[in-house]
């Protein structure tokens, strides 16, 4: 988003705002008062004012007040869905104090996505350069799955792959269910609470191992995080049906061994082990 904002007061005339739009090469100006968003004057409002002869009237009488806004801690996917749903050219962004802190446009999204794609490609190229060893005689099967923060659309794919592999190798339904629950909860923990990371799966003749390593922000109190119902998820995450504080507790319940290492500002390393019957 752009935080270098061009704004106007509600008492300024539409003509003044039109000149400001022209100078900044923009098509919309937020109307603010003490950082609070009151409305928006768009190019459509300016053209209408010229037609109706109200171009010298104050913005307060002509601004759009029913505004769709985004919050600065929402994932980019929310912004994309808003652009698809409402077909606007821009959305104001508010901080946790409900103050205007930015404007996001389609151009901002395209630029961000391009940078992220380039970053992911570089990471994957680095991973592909690493040695990969397989030993079919030992019965070892393994894979890694990269998980992106707040990517709810693809969440659950890794756990679905694990379930499919275990079924294909004749595991009993109870073991498959335990592994599916553990992998799903660990995967969702990456999506909801971390900055992103990777989930690895390894199956050998003795055990199933599911491990996640993220890139932060870390868990200040590991023991507290394992308590049923404890959650640090914000309100919009909870509104999606996630962040109830059951994830890690569920993992601990269905596996034979569970190891969780983390600290505030550090990565979180979680390993779940299910012994083969």
C-alpha positions in Angstrom: 0.0 0.0 0.0 1.0 3.6 -0.3 1.4 5.5 3.0 2.4 8.8 1.4 -1.2 10.0 1.2 -2.8 12.9 -0.5 -5.8 13.9 1.7 -8.3 16.7 2.1 -10.4 18.2 4.8 -14.2 18.1 4.7 -14.4 21.9 4.4 -12.2 22.1 1.3 -13.9 22.7 -2.0 -14.2 20.1 -4.8 -12.3 22.4 -7.1 -9.4 22.5 -4.7 -9.5 18.7 -4.4 -9.7 18.4 -8.2 -6.5 20.5 -8.6 -4.8 18.2 -6.0 -5.8 15.1 -7.9 -4.4 16.6 -11.1 -1.1 17.5 -9.5 -0.7 14.1 -7.9 -2.1 12.1 -10.9 -4.6 10.3 -8.8 -8.3 9.6 -9.1 -9.4 9.6 -5.5 -8.8 11.6 -2.3 -9.7 10.5 1.2 -11.4 13.1 3.4 -10.0 13.0 6.9 -10.3 14.7 10.2 -7.6 14.0 12.9 -6.5 10.9 10.9 -10.1 9.6 10.9 -11.5 8.7 7.6 -14.8 10.5 6.9 -15.3 9.8 3.2 -13.7 9.8 -0.3 -14.0 12.1 -3.2 -13.5 10.3 -6.5 -13.1 11.5 -10.1 -16.7 10.6 -10.6 -17.7 13.0 -7.8 -15.6 15.7 -9.5 -17.2 15.2 -12.9 -20.7 15.2 -11.4 -19.9 18.4 -9.6 -18.9 20.1 -12.9 -22.1 18.9 -14.5 -24.3 20.1 -11.6 -22.4 23.4 -11.0 -21.3 22.4 -7.4 -17.6 22.3 -8.0 -17.0 25.2 -5.5 -19.0 23.5 -2.7 -17.4 21.8 0.3 -16.4 18.1 0.0 -18.5 17.3 3.1 -21.7 17.5 1.0 -20.6 15.4 -1.9 -18.2 12.8 -0.5 -18.9 9.1 -0.5 -19.5 8.1 3.2 -20.3 4.4 2.9 -16.7 3.2 2.3 -15.3 -0.3 2.1 -12.0 -0.4 4.0 -9.2 -2.9 4.7 -7.2 -3.2 7.9 -3.4 -3.1 7.8 -3.0 -6.6 9.4 -5.2 -8.3 6.9 -3.5 -10.6 4.4 -3.1 -9.6 0.8 -5.6 -12.2 -0.3 -8.3 -10.2 1.4 -7.4 -7.1 -0.6 -7.5 -9.2 -3.8 -11.0 -10.6 -2.9 -12.2 -7.0 -2.3 -11.1 -5.8 -5.7 -12.8 -8.7 -7.3 -16.0 -8.3 -5.4 -16.5 -4.5 -5.4 -14.6 -3.5 -8.6 -13.2 -0.3 -7.0 -9.9 1.2 -8.0 -8.6 1.7 -4.5 -9.3 0.9 -0.9 -8.4 2.9 2.2 -6.4 1.0 4.8 -7.0 1.6 8.5 -4.7 0.7 11.5 -5.9 -0.9 14.8 -6.9 2.5 16.0 -9.2 3.0 13.0 -7.0 5.7 11.7 -6.2 6.1 8.0 -2.7 4.7 7.4 -2.6 4.0 3.6 -4.3 3.4 0.3 -4.0 0.2 -1.7 -4.5 -0.1 -5.5 -4.3 -2.9 -8.0 -0.9 -1.6 -9.0 0.3 -2.1 -5.4 -1.0 -5.7 -5.4 0.6 -6.5 -8.7 4.0 -5.1 -7.6 3.9 -7.0 -4.3 2.9 -10.3 -6.0 5.7 -10.0 -8.5 8.2 -9.5 -5.8 6.9 -12.4 -3.8 6.9 -14.7 -6.8 10.5 -13.8 -7.5 11.4 -14.4 -3.9 9.7 -17.8 -3.8 11.4 -18.8 -7.1 14.8 -17.9 -5.6 14.1 -20.0 -2.5 12.9 -23.0 -4.5 16.0 -22.8 -6.8 18.1 -22.9 -3.7 16.3 -25.9 -2.3 16.5 -27.7 -5.7 20.3 -27.4 -5.6 20.4 -29.4 -2.4 21.1 -33.1 -2.6 18.1 -35.3 -2.5 18.6 -38.9 -1.5 16.1 -41.8 -1.8 16.5 -45.4 -0.8 13.5 -47.4 -1.9 14.9 -50.6 -0.2 14.6 -48.9 3.2 11.0 -48.0 2.8 11.6 -44.3 3.5 9.3 -41.8 1.9 9.6 -38.1 2.5 8.6 -34.7 1.1 8.5 -31.0 2.0 5.7 -28.6 1.6 6.1 -24.8 1.8 3.3 -22.9 3.6 2.6 -19.3 3.1 1.2 -17.0 5.8 -2.5 -16.6 5.7 -2.9 -18.7 2.5 -6.2 -20.2 3.6 -7.0 -21.1 0.0 -4.2 -23.7 -0.2 -4.2 -24.7 3.5 -4.7 -28.4 4.1 -2.9 -29.6 0.9 0.1 -31.0 2.8 -2.1 -33.0 5.2 -4.2 -34.3 2.2 -1.0 -35.5 0.5 0.1 -37.3 3.7 -3.3 -39.0 4.1 -3.1 -40.1 0.4 0.4 -41.5 0.9 -0.5 -43.5 4.0 -3.6 -44.9 2.4 -1.6 -46.0 -0.6 0.8 -47.9 1.7 -1.9 -49.7 3.5 -1.9 -48.0 6.9 -4.8 -48.7 9.2 -7.6 -46.1 9.4 -6.7 -45.1 13.0 -3.1 -44.3 12.2 -4.2 -42.4 9.0 -6.6 -40.3 11.0 -4.0 -39.5 13.7 -1.5 -38.4 11.1 -4.1 -36.4 9.2 -5.2 -34.5 12.3 -1.6 -33.8 13.4 -0.5 -32.6 10.0 -3.5 -30.5 9.4 -3.2 -28.7 12.8 0.5 -28.1 12.3 -0.1 -26.8 8.8 -2.8 -24.5 9.9 -0.6 -23.3 12.8 1.9 -22.1 10.1 -0.9 -20.4 8.1 -2.6 -18.6 11.0 0.2 -17.8 13.5 3.6 -17.8 11.6 5.3 -15.7 8.9 5.3 -18.9 6.8 7.5 -21.9 6.8 7.7 -25.5 5.7 6.1 -28.8 6.7 8.2 -32.0 6.2 6.9 -35.5 6.2 9.0 -38.6 6.7 7.8 -42.2 6.9 10.1 -45.1 7.7 9.5 -48.7 8.9 9.3 -47.6 12.5 7.5 -44.3 12.6 5.8 -41.4 10.9 7.4 -38.0 11.5 5.7 -34.6 10.8 7.7 -31.5 11.4 7.1 -27.8 10.8 9.7 -25.0 11.0 8.6 -21.4 10.5 10.4 -18.1 10.2 8.8 -16.4 13.2 7.5 -14.6 15.1 8.0 -17.2 17.8 6.1 -18.3 20.9 6.9 -16.4 24.1 5.4 -19.2 26.4 5.5 -22.7 24.9 3.7 -24.3 27.9 0.9 -21.7 27.6 0.6 -22.3 23.9 -0.2 -26.0 24.6 -3.1 -25.2 26.8 -6.6 -25.9 25.4 -8.3 -22.7 24.4 -5.2 -20.4 24.5 -4.9 -18.4 21.3 -3.2 -15.2 20.1 -5.3 -15.0 16.9 -6.9 -11.7 16.1 -10.6 -11.0 15.5 -10.7 -11.4 11.7 -8.8 -14.7 11.9 -11.5 -15.9 14.5 -14.2 -14.7 12.2 -13.0 -17.2 9.6 -13.4 -20.0 12.1 -9.7 -20.4 13.0 -7.6 -19.5 16.0 -9.8 -21.3 18.7 -6.7 -22.4 20.6 -7.1 -26.1 20.0 -4.5 -26.8 17.3 -1.3 -27.7 19.3 -3.3 -29.4 22.0 -5.0 -31.6 19.4 -1.6 -32.5 17.9 -0.3 -33.5 21.4 -3.4 -35.6 21.9 -3.2 -37.7 18.8 0.5 -38.4 18.5 2.9 -40.6 20.5 5.6 -37.9 20.9 5.4 -34.2 20.4 8.3 -31.7 20.7 7.9 -28.0 20.5 10.8 -25.5 20.6 10.4 -21.8 20.3 11.0 -18.4 21.8 9.8 -14.8 21.2 11.3 -13.4 18.1 12.7 -16.8 17.0 11.5 -19.6 14.7 9.2 -22.3 16.0 10.2 -26.0 15.5 7.5 -28.5 16.1 7.9 -32.3 15.6 5.1 -34.9 15.9 5.9 -38.6 15.9 3.5 -41.5 15.4 4.9 -44.9 16.0 3.9 -47.6 13.5 1.8 -50.5 14.9 
